[in-house]
Amino acid sequence: METACKAPVIDRAAVASPCLCEGKMVIKRLSAALMAVALWGGAAIAQTTPAPAPAAAPAPEPPKPDPTGPFGGSITGIVTLTSDYRFRGISQSKNDPAIQGGLTYEVPLPFIGFAPVSIYGGFWGSSINFSPDVDESIELDMVAGVKFKFLQEKLVLDLGWIGYRYPGSMKSAHLAYDEFGGSLSYDFGFATLAGQVRYSPNFVAHSGDAWYKQAMLTVPLDFIKISEKVSFKMFGGIGHQAVQRNARFANPDYWEWQIGLVATIYGVDFGVTYVDTDISKRRCNGGGFNYCAPRAIFSISKSF
């Protein structure tokens, strides 16, 4: 900062006296010396005093994963080997093992600004074995939908379509059908709560309108610390299937529930799930089958 100095006022009476004039000169030189010392000291202090710290910058956002597909999208897949393929509590493989896999492609829509939005599409398949046999061996599901993510992507709304297809099966069995609906989930950190509702205008075997509703809770077991490459989580859910024409569906309206544990070890998921329904053996799949009975299911999955 520059300082303004005023010119000294000349005392005309003092100019006529040599003593006064000499005294003025001494005072003037002493003042100049003191000012030089003060300026030098101020400069030294300015050089040694640290500058004030700038305002704290906002924390950087975590890096987003590199896209694995075109248009900035991501391709994910999964392969599973399971001891029994249960769909909404009822075995689709006569209580025998099944192999499953799927691929999904998801791409964000950057031109939508109010929240992260993405669209997706893919397929999922499984080996199957129905009773009675209708020449089926594979279930192939096609999926498509849109996801809305809010509150730093903790709240996710998923609206979509699923088309269930059974290549090679007898056409008279009318196995193929479509479902529309959505799911809503929220990640609380200590747990994730999710719910879904699905509607089919013409359910499997031409059984008419059908509604499926489910609630699911997943809890990570972070207190179990073995290794950075090992983690555990528990999950549980309950659902209800209602069908317009139960005789064609071969089952009554029913409740199903499950509870399970998953251990992820070096990227591989090892799971055990207890599954059950309220359908008696007398009414399961038209009567006399144990495909609706309680059962523990073991699975091994790898996502990529």
C-alpha positions as CSV (number, residue, x, y, z in Angstrom):
1,M,0.0,0.0,0.0
2,E,1.4,3.4,-0.9
3,T,1.4,6.1,1.9
4,A,1.0,9.8,1.1
5,C,3.5,12.2,2.8
6,K,2.6,15.8,3.3
7,A,5.3,18.4,2.7
8,P,6.5,20.0,6.0
9,V,5.0,23.4,6.9
10,I,7.8,26.0,6.9
11,D,8.0,28.2,9.9
12,R,9.2,31.4,8.5
13,A,10.3,32.7,11.9
14,A,12.5,29.7,12.5
15,V,14.3,30.2,9.2
16,A,15.9,33.4,10.5
17,S,17.5,31.5,13.5
18,P,20.5,29.2,12.6
19,C,20.0,27.1,15.8
20,L,16.4,26.4,15.0
21,C,17.3,25.6,11.4
22,E,20.1,23.2,12.5
23,G,17.7,21.6,15.0
24,K,15.2,21.1,12.3
25,M,17.7,19.4,10.1
26,V,18.7,17.0,12.9
27,I,15.1,16.1,13.5
28,K,14.5,15.7,9.8
29,R,17.4,13.3,9.4
30,L,16.4,11.3,12.4
31,S,12.8,11.1,11.1
32,A,14.1,9.8,7.8
33,A,16.2,7.2,9.5
34,L,13.3,6.0,11.6
35,M,11.1,5.8,8.5
36,A,13.7,3.8,6.6
37,V,13.9,1.3,9.6
38,A,10.1,1.1,9.7
39,L,9.9,0.4,6.0
40,W,12.6,-2.2,6.1
41,G,11.0,-3.9,9.0
42,G,7.6,-3.9,7.3
43,A,9.1,-5.4,4.2
44,A,10.8,-8.1,6.3
45,I,7.5,-8.9,8.1
46,A,5.7,-9.0,4.8
47,Q,8.2,-11.5,3.4
48,T,8.1,-13.8,6.4
49,T,4.3,-13.7,7.1
50,P,2.5,-16.5,5.2
51,A,-0.3,-15.5,2.9
52,P,-3.8,-16.3,4.0
53,A,-5.0,-19.7,2.9
54,P,-7.4,-19.7,0.0
55,A,-11.0,-20.8,0.5
56,A,-11.3,-24.6,0.6
57,A,-12.1,-26.1,-2.8
58,P,-15.1,-28.5,-3.2
59,A,-14.2,-32.2,-2.9
60,P,-13.6,-33.7,-6.3
61,E,-16.3,-36.1,-7.6
62,P,-15.4,-39.8,-7.6
63,P,-14.2,-40.9,-11.0
64,K,-16.9,-42.5,-13.1
65,P,-16.2,-45.8,-14.7
66,D,-15.0,-45.8,-18.3
67,P,-17.7,-46.7,-20.7
68,T,-17.5,-50.2,-22.1
69,G,-19.9,-49.7,-25.0
70,P,-20.7,-47.2,-27.8
71,F,-22.2,-43.8,-27.2
72,G,-20.7,-43.7,-23.6
73,G,-22.8,-46.7,-22.5
74,S,-21.8,-49.6,-20.3
75,I,-22.1,-53.4,-21.0
76,T,-22.5,-55.7,-18.0
77,G,-23.0,-59.4,-17.9
78,I,-23.5,-62.2,-15.5
79,V,-23.1,-66.0,-15.5
80,T,-24.7,-68.2,-12.8
81,L,-24.8,-71.9,-11.9
82,T,-27.6,-72.6,-9.4
83,S,-28.8,-75.8,-7.8
84,D,-32.5,-75.0,-8.6
85,Y,-34.1,-72.3,-10.8
86,R,-36.9,-70.8,-8.8
87,F,-39.1,-68.1,-10.4
88,R,-41.2,-66.4,-7.8
89,G,-40.9,-69.4,-5.5
90,I,-41.8,-72.1,-8.0
91,S,-39.2,-74.4,-9.6
92,Q,-38.7,-74.0,-13.3
93,S,-36.2,-76.9,-13.5
94,K,-37.9,-79.7,-11.5
95,N,-35.7,-78.9,-8.5
96,D,-32.6,-79.7,-10.6
97,P,-29.6,-77.4,-11.3
98,A,-29.7,-74.8,-14.0
99,I,-27.2,-72.6,-15.8
100,Q,-28.0,-69.0,-16.5
101,G,-26.5,-65.9,-18.1
102,G,-27.3,-62.4,-19.4
103,L,-26.0,-59.2,-20.9
104,T,-27.3,-55.6,-20.4
105,Y,-26.4,-52.4,-22.2
106,E,-27.1,-49.1,-20.5
107,V,-26.5,-45.6,-21.9
108,P,-27.0,-42.3,-20.2
109,L,-29.1,-39.5,-21.7
110,P,-27.0,-36.3,-21.1
111,F,-29.5,-33.9,-22.6
112,I,-31.9,-34.5,-19.7
113,G,-30.8,-32.1,-17.0
114,F,-33.1,-32.5,-14.0
115,A,-31.6,-35.9,-12.9
116,P,-29.3,-38.6,-14.3
117,V,-31.4,-40.7,-16.7
118,S,-30.4,-43.7,-18.7
119,I,-32.0,-46.3,-21.0
120,Y,-31.1,-49.9,-21.2
121,G,-31.8,-53.1,-23.1
122,G,-30.6,-56.7,-22.9
123,F,-31.5,-60.3,-22.4
124,W,-31.2,-63.1,-19.8
125,G,-31.6,-66.8,-20.3
126,S,-31.8,-70.0,-18.3
127,S,-32.1,-73.8,-18.8
128,I,-35.5,-75.0,-17.8
129,N,-37.5,-78.2,-17.4
130,F,-41.2,-78.0,-17.0
131,S,-43.8,-80.6,-15.9
132,P,-45.6,-81.7,-17.9
133,D,-43.1,-81.4,-20.7
134,V,-44.0,-79.2,-23.7
135,D,-40.7,-79.4,-25.6
136,E,-39.2,-76.6,-23.6
137,S,-35.5,-76.4,-22.7
138,I,-34.6,-72.7,-22.6
139,E,-36.2,-69.5,-21.2
140,L,-35.0,-66.3,-22.9
141,D,-36.1,-63.0,-21.4
142,M,-35.7,-59.7,-23.3
143,V,-35.6,-56.5,-21.2
144,A,-35.8,-52.8,-22.0
145,G,-36.5,-49.7,-19.9
146,V,-35.5,-46.4,-18.5
147,K,-33.9,-45.5,-15.2
148,F,-34.2,-42.2,-13.2
149,K,-31.6,-41.6,-10.5
150,F,-32.1,-39.0,-7.8
151,L,-30.5,-37.8,-4.5
152,Q,-26.9,-38.6,-5.7
153,E,-28.2,-41.8,-7.4
154,K,-29.3,-43.3,-4.1
155,L,-33.0,-43.2,-5.2
156,V,-33.5,-45.2,-8.4
157,L,-36.8,-45.5,-10.4
158,D,-36.7,-48.2,-13.0
159,L,-39.6,-48.4,-15.6
160,G,-39.5,-51.2,-18.1
161,W,-40.7,-54.2,-20.1
162,I,-39.8,-57.9,-19.9
163,G,-40.7,-60.3,-22.7
164,Y,-40.6,-64.0,-21.6
165,R,-39.9,-66.4,-24.5
166,Y,-39.4,-70.1,-24.7
167,P,-37.8,-71.1,-28.0
168,G,-38.7,-74.6,-29.3
169,S,-41.7,-75.1,-27.0
170,M,-45.1,-76.3,-28.2
171,K,-47.1,-73.3,-29.6
172,S,-50.3,-74.8,-28.0
173,A,-48.7,-74.3,-24.6
174,H,-48.8,-70.5,-25.0
175,L,-45.8,-70.0,-22.8
176,A,-44.7,-66.6,-24.1
177,Y,-46.0,-63.5,-22.4
178,D,-45.0,-59.9,-21.6
179,E,-44.8,-57.9,-18.4
180,F,-44.7,-54.1,-17.8
181,G,-44.0,-52.3,-14.6
182,G,-41.3,-50.8,-12.5
183,S,-39.2,-50.8,-9.3
184,L,-38.2,-48.2,-6.8
185,S,-35.1,-48.6,-4.6
186,Y,-33.3,-46.4,-2.0
187,D,-29.8,-47.0,-0.7
188,F,-29.7,-45.9,3.0
189,G,-26.0,-46.9,3.2
190,F,-26.6,-49.5,6.0
191,A,-29.4,-51.1,3.9
192,T,-31.2,-50.9,0.5
193,L,-35.0,-51.1,0.4
194,A,-36.7,-51.9,-2.9
195,G,-40.2,-52.6,-4.2
196,Q,-41.5,-53.6,-7.6
197,V,-44.9,-54.0,-9.3
198,R,-45.3,-56.0,-12.5
199,Y,-48.4,-56.4,-14.7
200,S,-49.1,-58.8,-17.6
201,P,-52.2,-58.4,-19.8
202,N,-52.0,-62.1,-20.7
203,F,-49.9,-64.2,-18.4
204,V,-48.3,-67.5,-19.1
205,A,-50.5,-70.2,-20.7
206,H,-53.1,-67.6,-21.6
207,S,-54.1,-67.2,-17.9
208,G,-55.3,-63.6,-18.3
209,D,-54.4,-60.5,-16.3
210,A,-51.7,-61.0,-13.7
211,W,-50.1,-58.8,-11.0
212,Y,-46.9,-59.4,-9.1
213,K,-45.8,-57.3,-6.2
214,Q,-42.6,-57.7,-4.1
215,A,-40.6,-55.9,-1.4
216,M,-36.9,-56.7,-0.9
217,L,-34.4,-55.6,1.8
218,T,-30.6,-56.0,1.3
219,V,-28.1,-55.4,4.2
220,P,-24.4,-55.3,3.7
221,L,-22.5,-57.0,6.5
222,D,-19.6,-54.5,6.6
223,F,-18.7,-55.5,10.2
224,I,-17.3,-58.8,8.9
225,K,-13.8,-57.9,7.9
226,I,-11.7,-60.7,6.4
227,S,-10.1,-59.0,3.4
228,E,-10.6,-56.2,1.0
229,K,-11.5,-58.8,-1.6
230,V,-14.1,-60.5,0.6
231,S,-17.6,-59.1,1.6
232,F,-20.9,-60.3,2.8
233,K,-24.6,-59.3,2.5
234,M,-27.9,-60.6,3.6
235,F,-31.2,-60.1,1.8
236,G,-34.9,-61.0,2.3
237,G,-38.1,-60.5,0.4
238,I,-41.7,-61.2,0.1
239,G,-44.0,-61.2,-2.9
240,H,-47.5,-62.0,-4.1
241,Q,-48.6,-63.4,-7.5
242,A,-52.3,-62.9,-8.5
243,V,-53.6,-64.4,-11.8
244,Q,-57.0,-64.0,-13.4
245,R,-57.5,-67.6,-14.6
246,N,-55.8,-69.8,-12.0
247,A,-56.9,-73.1,-13.7
248,R,-54.9,-72.3,-16.8
249,F,-52.0,-71.1,-14.6
250,A,-52.2,-74.4,-12.7
251,N,-51.6,-72.6,-9.4
252,P,-53.7,-70.5,-7.0
253,D,-52.9,-66.9,-6.1
254,Y,-50.1,-67.2,-3.7
255,W,-47.4,-65.6,-1.5
256,E,-43.7,-66.4,-1.8
257,W,-40.8,-65.4,0.4
258,Q,-37.0,-65.8,0.6
259,I,-34.0,-65.0,2.7
260,G,-30.4,-65.5,1.8
261,L,-26.7,-64.8,2.3
262,V,-24.1,-63.9,-0.4
263,A,-20.4,-64.0,0.1
264,T,-18.4,-62.1,-2.6
265,I,-14.9,-63.6,-2.8
266,Y,-12.5,-62.0,-5.3
267,G,-15.3,-61.0,-7.5
268,V,-17.3,-64.3,-7.4
269,D,-20.6,-64.5,-5.6
270,F,-21.4,-67.6,-3.5
271,G,-25.0,-67.6,-2.4
272,V,-27.4,-69.6,-0.4
273,T,-31.1,-68.8,-0.4
274,Y,-34.1,-70.3,1.5
275,V,-37.2,-70.1,-0.7
276,D,-40.8,-71.0,0.2
277,T,-44.5,-70.4,-0.9
278,D,-47.9,-71.0,0.7
279,I,-48.9,-73.4,-2.1
280,S,-49.6,-76.9,-0.9
281,K,-48.3,-79.9,-2.7
282,R,-51.9,-80.9,-3.6
283,R,-52.3,-77.6,-5.6
284,C,-48.7,-77.1,-6.9
285,N,-48.5,-77.1,-10.8
286,G,-52.0,-78.7,-11.0
287,G,-51.5,-81.0,-8.1
288,G,-49.1,-83.6,-6.7
289,F,-45.8,-81.8,-7.3
290,N,-43.2,-80.5,-4.8
291,Y,-41.9,-77.7,-6.9
292,C,-43.5,-75.1,-4.6
293,A,-42.1,-76.6,-1.4
294,P,-39.5,-74.9,0.8
295,R,-35.9,-75.4,-0.4
296,A,-32.4,-74.2,0.1
297,I,-30.7,-73.1,-3.1
298,F,-27.0,-72.7,-3.7
299,S,-25.6,-70.6,-6.5
300,I,-22.3,-69.4,-7.9
301,S,-22.3,-66.1,-10.0
302,K,-19.7,-64.0,-11.7
303,S,-20.5,-60.5,-13.0
304,F,-18.4,-58.7,-15.6
